[in-house]
Amino acid sequence: MTFKVDYSKGKGSHARIRFGDRSTIVQKDLTPSRIRRILKQLDIEPGALG
């Protein structure tokens, strides 16, 4: 599974995260609700991160 953070695809404090064949745009300041939303968009189970 590939993981990549691309700051050139975002504006300001945003970056694109690619995980496998999925991607999403994230902000620099992460809250618990934003993290849950990112995991859902990337189809990652929260418990899978350890």
Backbone hydrogen bonds, N-H to C=O, Kabsch-Sander energy under -0.5 kcal/mol:
donor,donor_aa,acceptor,acceptor_aa,energy
4,K,18,R,-2.5
6,D,4,K,-0.5
6,D,16,R,-3.2
7,Y,5,V,-0.6
9,K,6,D,-0.7
10,G,7,Y,-1.0
14,H,11,K,-1.5
15,A,26,V,-2.2
16,R,6,D,-2.4
17,I,24,T,-3.1
18,R,4,K,-3.0
19,F,22,R,-2.7
20,G,2,T,-2.6
22,R,19,F,-1.7
24,T,17,I,-1.9
26,V,15,A,-3.1
28,K,13,S,-1.3
30,L,28,K,-0.8
35,I,31,T,-2.4
36,R,32,P,-2.1
37,R,33,S,-1.9
38,I,34,R,-2.5
39,L,35,I,-2.6
40,K,36,R,-2.2
41,Q,37,R,-2.4
42,L,38,I,-2.1
43,D,40,K,-0.9
44,I,39,L,-2.9
48,A,45,E,-1.8
49,L,46,P,-1.2
50,G,47,G,-1.1
